Amino acid sequence: PREDPELIDELRPDMVLTAPGVPLAGPLFVRARAAGIPIRGENDFAFECIARLAGREPFVIGITGTDGKSTTTALLAHLIQRGAGLSAVAAGNIGLSLSRLLLSGGPLAYLLEEKPTVAGETAAVGTPTWPLLVVECSSFQLELVEAFHPRVALLLNLADDHLDRYPDREAYLAAKLNLTRKMGAEDVFLAPSELRQRAGGPFGGRDIELLSQEPDEFGFPGAPLLGRAEFLPPGPHNATNLRFALAALEELTARLNLDMDRERLATAVREFRGLEHRLEFVGQSGDLRIFNDSKATTVQAVGAALAAFGETPIFLLLGGRAKGVEFDALAGYAHVRAFAYGEAGPEIQAALGLQRAYPDLKTAFEAAAEGADHLKSRSACVLLLSPACASFDAYGSYGERGAHFRELARARWKLQPPETLK
């Protein structure tokens, strides 16, 4: 596809609608601005279209952060549906764009024919007919915000990421905080205390602190709900994701005047098994457990994955396309043996003091698998793909990379898919 600025002169568009991955500093956008042509982000413009068609804004819960966005988005939508019995759609960066949600004949297509009452204004007298939209927002999607208005917003965390696109962490944070740009005093913002202070704003909300240790139990809204062992996704970071989701659900319960059935909610939490490519359990061979964490494209996400396994020996696959961040924080784990591969392999090799780097995931996997096979007869261990890099040096997406890793593991150890395991 063409990206040259002459397109603006040839087509004279009324608007330029951007895809999230295209940097706004490009010459095409410079020419559009010079010509006075509006530039809108897809997420933002789709929100405005939905609002115009419906005659009012949809009820949106917006979720951003460096890590955990997809899991928290899917988890919260699941809890709203299964725990609260309300209609909810997980959309945005999680894979179902707001544009597709509206145009594909999906759950919002009926807006073309009728204008239902928004959730919250009918909750006291019956179940809301409007689906709540739980929208995962990347920093790229938040660079242009003119209309997008979450009623409840979550900023899960912040770590260095996408520094190949942003000049520094401050610019990255500024993009994230655009999530709150249209929020008012009646809206709610949930974030760690430091990030809430940085946001300022007239909105309400509260602090949700990150967990370094896993709690014994979870509460809602303060009384015990269920024990930690009943929530299947491992690690303190997933415990934090659940705390954010429960806090958001608590705000919705108060705002929509819902009578929440606590046992139904606890059952919904127990049912959630996580997402593909996010500490996804691939299978087990003897005392070796294999996990696919291909979505972990940041150093912070890899650190969270390592913490999920305590001191269990880990054979860790790291590599792909670097995103402008340092890998030094992953050095010094005595129980972790790292295998670097791909475009970023030499950089990771130097940062972690490794003997070598491998050309691709397959060769790194074979070396790690050989070491894991040798150890598993003497000790429990983990083989983990948690790459700390983008996938684009060799794959079209992190999902394609994770699927390749699963194929390699299942072929080597003749593993059954986990859903068929007893």
SULNOR-V186389 format. One line per field, one symbol per residue. ss: DSSP state (H for helix, E for strand, C for the rest). phi: phi as a letter, one per 30 degrees, with the letter a starting at -180 (. if undefined). A space follows every 50 residues. Layout:
BEGIN
ss = ???
phi = ???
END
This chain:
BEGIN
ss = CCCCCHHHHHHCCCEEEECCCCCCCCHHHHHHHHCCCEEEEHHHHHHHHH HHHHCCCCCEEEEECCCCHHHHHHHHHHHHHHHCCCCEEEEECCCCCHHH HHHCCCCCHHHHCCCCCCCCCCCCCCCCCCCEEEEECCCCCCCCCCCCCC CEEEECCCCCCCCCCCCCHHHHHHHHHHHHCCCCCCCEEEECHHHHHHHC CCCEEEECCCCCCCCCEEECCCCEEEEHHHCCCCCHHHHHHHHHHHHHHH HHHHHCCCCCCHHHHHHHHHHCCCCCCCCEEEEEECCEEEEECCCCCCHH HHHHHHHCCCCCEEEEEEECECCCCCCHHHCCCCCEEEEEECCCHHHHHH HHCCCCEECCHHHHHHHHHHHHHHHHCCCCEEEEECCCCECCCCCCCHHH HHHHHHHHHHHHHCCCCHHHCC
phi = .dbdddedddchddacccdedcdddddddddddddicdcbdeedddeddd ddddiadddcccbbkdbidddddddddddddddcicdbbdbiddkcdddd edcciddcddddcbbdddejccddclddddddcccdbddddcdbbbbebd dbbbcdaabeahddccdadddddededdececdbddcbbcaeeddddddi idddkadbddccbdddaccackdecadeddcdedjeddddeddddddddd ddeddchccddddddeddddddciceibhdddlbbiccccbcbdddcbdd ddedddddchcdebcccblkcdcicdcedcdjddccccbcbiededdded dciddabcdadddddddddddddddddcadabcbcbdibdcddbbdaddd dddddeddddddchddeedcdd
END
